Amino acid sequence: MTRIWRETGFVENDPWVIETEEVKATEDQKPLLPLDEMIARAEESNDVGLGVLIRPADDVRKLEPYLYRIEIVAVDFPAFNDGRAFSHASLLRDRLGYRNELRAVGDVLIDQVPLMLRCGIDSFSVKNATALKRLEEGRLPGIAEHYQPTARHAEKGEGYSWRRRTVTA
Amino acid sequence: MYRYDEFDHAFVSSRVEQFRDQVGRRLAGELAEDAFKPLRLMNGVYLQLHAYMLRVAIPYGTLNGKQMRMLAHIARKYDRGYGHFTTRQNIQYNWPKLSDTPDILAELASVEMHALQTSGNCIRNVTADHFAGAAADEVADPRPYAEILRQWSSVHPEFSFLPRKFKIAVTGAERDRAAIQVHDIGLHLKKNEEGEIGFAVYVGGGQGRTPMIAKKIKDFLPEEDLLSYTTAIMRVYNLHGRRDNKYKARIKILVHETGAEELARQVEEEFSHLQGTELKLPDADIQAIAAYFAPPALADRAEGWPQLAGWKKQDEAFARWVDQNVKPHKHPDYGMVTISLKPIGGIPGDASDVQMDAIADLAEEFAFDEIRISHEQNVILPHVALADLEPLYRALVAQNLATANAGLITDIIACPGLDYCALANARSIPLAQEISSRFGAAERQAEIGELKIKISGCINACGHHHVGHIGLLGVEKKGAELYQITLGGSGDENTSIGEIIGRGFEPNKVTDAVETIVDTYLGLRTSNEETFLEAYRRVGPQPFKEALYGDAKAEAA
């Protein structure tokens, strides 16, 4: 079973749905639209509160003119080892200044969650049993020391040794 | 050399505990092997033919005596009493138990070492010129930049699941001893007309089944932009590198398919956004790291000159060793010593625990506690006074570490091959041993001169056969091992990919074939000053084809 996790805990009654042939959003749900559909919808309407699904080969920069109308961006990890969504997330947060919900969908495993958090992903669609168990127990396998700036600041200070020394000097 | 501070210690300890947790989950069955695999790889743990293998990082090949002693200790306690130094300046152990690996990593952490990112589809150990900080021809020491790159790339959240592995090499001199043009990114430290330090940036070099020479995409990158520009390259590669076929996933294929000019444009576009951000390296920050790599205070030891001349006159073997294995240092009273890990008939790159301990002692006694590992699988003592060469040599002889063959035909690079590796098609080590024994006589090696033989047991080219003056590639044909020969490869500032000379040779014929090639060279060189590579570049493959196959057969091949 798929559950949505954020750092505040599991989210019940999440409305966002990735539509397929069989699955469609119901009245009280909302679709995560493919990039081109989202852009078409935005161009044709004044809708706000949109949701968009970024596939690995998409150019996330196309979202720039519409970001203020977007409530959630989902970035897709079709397999845990397809790391393109880490760059999508970094671009959204660092380059485009996107501040709303950013969700990882697809093959979301516990050992990748800390890296995703650091790239600015703050919402997780999780179905892996071990991942669910660890998240329920609040046991993330990340490390607190970071050697590079990322979308999210490190818990234990910025970690370049040259920067540390500049501070203490 | 670089010293860990509290932060670095905390980082490495956290990483060890993180891996201990992952190993625990794997052993408990909570973590599937396919999901565990990239995690263990990023901690240096491979699953090989007979056992797990642990590859320990030696960042840019630099270590001290205490660290070398730890490597010896690990060989003794957790392995079978030896380790294998690799072409990426690392060391690997062939027989550790998976359940021991967290403890091994914890022991390494106690001497500021780790196995981070020595494998996996991430940014690997950054390599550099093994004579860094000592070579007379150096523009600047490449190691501070390699260390900055090491830190920046450690557990980089955006670049830990790249399409494929990613290797960066840095050289600080015109003479390229780090083979930068066969790396994913090659950085050549240089000065511009104003005397400022920067880099020529090469991308897309590599060996493997599709060897390619890197393309220069930036003539001069100011040093302050090192991380922003590297991030730009990594991001373009992470987003656009091929993921549909692992054999086409390296950045060299992206460069090839996109075109170097278009790729450079994409990198520039990304760089335009990243330049001047938090990634900028101000001069004071670079100096803070560079200070760690300050050379030892080298007192004048001019008495070494007459002593050395005297020793050489008395002992022919010592003289040969000095001529071959000691190179000029920045300071005229010192030399850079190559300790050969290529004993005649031995296994290239292997060292026993006893030898490693001895090297640690000698580095402390004679070499300011500095040791390097070269990408040619030898050990370097970069600062030795000429006045200390004779006692050093005596001690090395006692450990079978004084083979006088640096750069000669028996200084062979070989991958582990079918004796260890799960990927190999053919054995590499026994062939290296046979060639070494065939050409082992000192006079014969000296007559042949500089000649680099490199052997890979499969198309993945870990033995760098593409850039061997003579390259030997093991292939499997109808269930039997066969060796293909390439000639004219080179991994220096004039990098070239060797050309296949003709059909392959059976294992029992290949050493004869190498001998035929060598004899052909000796017969056609203009003088004994003309090296094998120079001669090959002058005459081309034809005389060698004729010697190996005869006229008619050469055409058929």
Chai-1 contact restraints between the chains, C-beta under 6 A:
chainA,res_idxA,chainB,res_idxB,connection_type,confidence,min_distance_angstrom,max_distance_angstrom,comment,restraint_id
A,N81,B,P38,contact,1.0,0.0,6.0,A-B,restraint_1
A,N81,B,F161,contact,1.0,0.0,6.0,A-B,restraint_2
A,G83,B,F161,contact,1.0,0.0,6.0,A-B,restraint_3
A,R84,B,L239,contact,1.0,0.0,6.0,A-B,restraint_4
A,F86,B,E158,contact,1.0,0.0,6.0,A-B,restraint_5
A,S87,B,E158,contact,1.0,0.0,6.0,A-B,restraint_6
A,S87,B,R235,contact,1.0,0.0,6.0,A-B,restraint_7
A,S87,B,N238,contact,1.0,0.0,6.0,A-B,restraint_8
A,S87,B,L239,contact,1.0,0.0,6.0,A-B,restraint_9
A,S90,B,E158,contact,1.0,0.0,6.0,A-B,restraint_10
A,R95,B,H273,contact,1.0,0.0,6.0,A-B,restraint_11
A,L109,B,A35,contact,1.0,0.0,6.0,A-B,restraint_12
A,D111,B,L39,contact,1.0,0.0,6.0,A-B,restraint_13
A,L115,B,P157,contact,1.0,0.0,6.0,A-B,restraint_14
A,L115,B,S160,contact,1.0,0.0,6.0,A-B,restraint_15
A,R118,B,P157,contact,1.0,0.0,6.0,A-B,restraint_16
A,C119,B,P157,contact,1.0,0.0,6.0,A-B,restraint_17
A,C119,B,E158,contact,1.0,0.0,6.0,A-B,restraint_18
A,T130,B,E30,contact,1.0,0.0,6.0,A-B,restraint_19
A,P141,B,Q18,contact,1.0,0.0,6.0,A-B,restraint_20
A,P141,B,D21,contact,1.0,0.0,6.0,A-B,restraint_21
A,I143,B,S14,contact,1.0,0.0,6.0,A-B,restraint_22
A,I143,B,R15,contact,1.0,0.0,6.0,A-B,restraint_23
A,I143,B,Q18,contact,1.0,0.0,6.0,A-B,restraint_24
A,E145,B,F7,contact,1.0,0.0,6.0,A-B,restraint_25
A,E145,B,A10,contact,1.0,0.0,6.0,A-B,restraint_26
A,E145,B,F11,contact,1.0,0.0,6.0,A-B,restraint_27
A,Y147,B,Q151,contact,1.0,0.0,6.0,A-B,restraint_28
A,Y147,B,S154,contact,1.0,0.0,6.0,A-B,restraint_29
A,Q148,B,W152,contact,1.0,0.0,6.0,A-B,restraint_30
A,Q148,B,H156,contact,1.0,0.0,6.0,A-B,restraint_31
A,P149,B,E278,contact,1.0,0.0,6.0,A-B,restraint_32
A,T150,B,P157,contact,1.0,0.0,6.0,A-B,restraint_33
A,G159,B,F7,contact,1.0,0.0,6.0,A-B,restraint_34
A,W162,B,D285,contact,1.0,0.0,6.0,A-B,restraint_35
A,W162,B,A288,contact,1.0,0.0,6.0,A-B,restraint_36
A,W162,B,I289,contact,1.0,0.0,6.0,A-B,restraint_37
A,R165,B,A288,contact,1.0,0.0,6.0,A-B,restraint_38
A,T166,B,D285,contact,1.0,0.0,6.0,A-B,restraint_39
